[in-house]
């Protein structure tokens, strides 16, 4: 059985091999979709594959090769957790909140200690809280002059009769008035 070799990553952008990937190749690009697959390959080669990353007109593929070839391996952090060898993660494009690439030696990469010496790729996933207002899952509680009303009553209200509006973006603020979970409270005071 042959001895295992150390592994490093080969970076390919638009079918062109990048000798020294440091993250700058991704700066200023918009990532539309991707997935990360980390798996151990044959003969000690660790395969790090990031596929279907679309930028304006680019595709980026990252594959592991033997240590004799070239490159360094960045640390991947997804939603605050380090990606482990052999793990697989696919992320729908609309679930990606942000992707940050920290160059080796940067202050941000140094936060991760020795693991961040070769750079860090941090992926943040959209939380349910981020999606709540978009999906309409949680509506606020509406109160006009101290009385709980529905959204229809607010929509019918003449804007010229409104003295003030106070919005409290805290789902627990509604617990004072109802047991239902709401996305905050909208207090409306009308002119007398």
N, C-alpha and C positions, 0 to 999 in steps of 0.2 A: 504494500500500500504506500503510495507516494506521500511525502510530508506535505502538510498544508502550508500554503503561502499566505502572507499577509495580503489583504485586499485593499484596493482603492477604487475610486469611482472614475468612470469616463463620462464626460459630459458632451452631449451632442445637441447642437442647436441648429435647426434647419439643415439637418444631415451633414453638418460640419463639426468635426471633432474640436473641442476646446481644450487646449493643453493645460491652462491654469485657470480654472473656474474660481472666481472670487465673489460672485454675486453681482458684479457690475454689469454683467451681460443681461441681467433681468431688470435693471433699474429703468424706470420710466415706461415699463410695459404693463399692459392690462391683462391679467390672467382671467380667462373666461371659464375654463374648466380643466380639471385634472384629477388624477388619483395617484396615490402613492402605494407601491407594493414593495415590501422589504422581504426578501427571501434568501435563504442560503442555497447557493448553486453548487455545481460539481467542483471537485478539486480545490475546495477552500475558497472559491470565488463567491463573494457576497454580492448579490444582485440588488441594486437600488434602482428601481424603475419608476420614473415619473413620466407618465405618458398622457397624451391628449391635453397638454398645456397649450392653450391657444393664446397668443398675443395678437396684436393687430394683424400680422401676416406671418407669424412665426410659430413653429412647433418645437418644443424642447423635450428631449429624451435624455434620461440619466440612467446609465447602465454600469454595473460593477465589472471590473476586470482585475487581473492579477496585479500585484504590487510592482512588478517589473515594468508595467506600461507607463502610468503617470497619474497625476492628480492627487487630490485630497478628498476626504469624506466629510461633508458638513453634518452637523447634528440637526435632526428633524424634530421639531416640537409641534404637536397638533393639539390645540386646545389645552395647553399647559402641560401635556404629557409627552415624554420622550418616546419616539417610535422605537420599538424593539425589533431585533432581527427576527424574521419569520412572520411578522405581523403584516396584515393587509388592511388598507383603508381606502374606500372609494367615497368621494365627496361630490354631491350634486353641486353644480355651479352656483345655484341660488342659495346654497347653505354656507358658502365661503364669505366670511365677513372681511378678512384681510389676509394678505401674505406679506411677510416682512423678511428680507434677506439681510443678514448682518455679516459683513466681511470679517475674515480672520484678523484678529488684532484689534477690532473695534471695541469700544467700551461696552456695547450691548452684548457682543459675543463673549466678552470676558466674564460676564455675570454667570455664565454656565460653566466656568472653571475650565479644566483641561478638555472636557468634552466639546467645548466651544472653540478650541484652538484652530479648527479648520473652517470656521464659519458656522452660522446657524440659520436655518430656514424655519420661521415660525408661522404656522397656519392657525388662524382663529376662525372658529365656526360660529355662524349666526345662532344666537340663542332664541328660545321661544319668546322671551321678553322683547327682543329686537323685532320679531315678526308679529307681535300681538296687534299693533295698530294697523299693519298692512293687511292681515288676514281678517280683521274684524272680529276676532275671537272674543276680545274683551272690550266692552263699551264702558264709558264713564257713567257715573251716576249723575243725573242732572237735577239741580235744585233751583227753583225760581221762587224768590221771596220766601224761603224757608219751607217750601213744599216740594216733595219729590215728584218729578214729572218724567215723561218719556221723551225720546228724541223728537218725536212728531210735534210735541208741544213747543220744543225749543225752535224747531224749524219754522213754525207758524208765528213765532214771536216777532213783532215789528222791531227792527234794530234801532229805530228812533226812540223807542220806549225803554231802552236799556241804559241804566245808570252806570253799572259796573259789572265786570265778569272777573271771577277769581278761579283759577284752575289749580287744583292740587293733584299732582301726578304721583299718587301713592295709593296702591290698591287697598291698603289698610284704612285709609281715610273714610272709605265707604262703609266700613264695618260699624261705624257709629250709627248708621241709618238702616242698614240691611245686612242680612247674613250672606247675600249673594256676593260673589267675587266680581269686583268692578275694576276698571283701569283708572281709578282716581275719581275725583268729584269736580264737577263744574258748578260753581255757585254763581247765579245770575241775580242781580238786584235791579228791579225796574224803577223807573222814575215815578214819583207819586203825584 
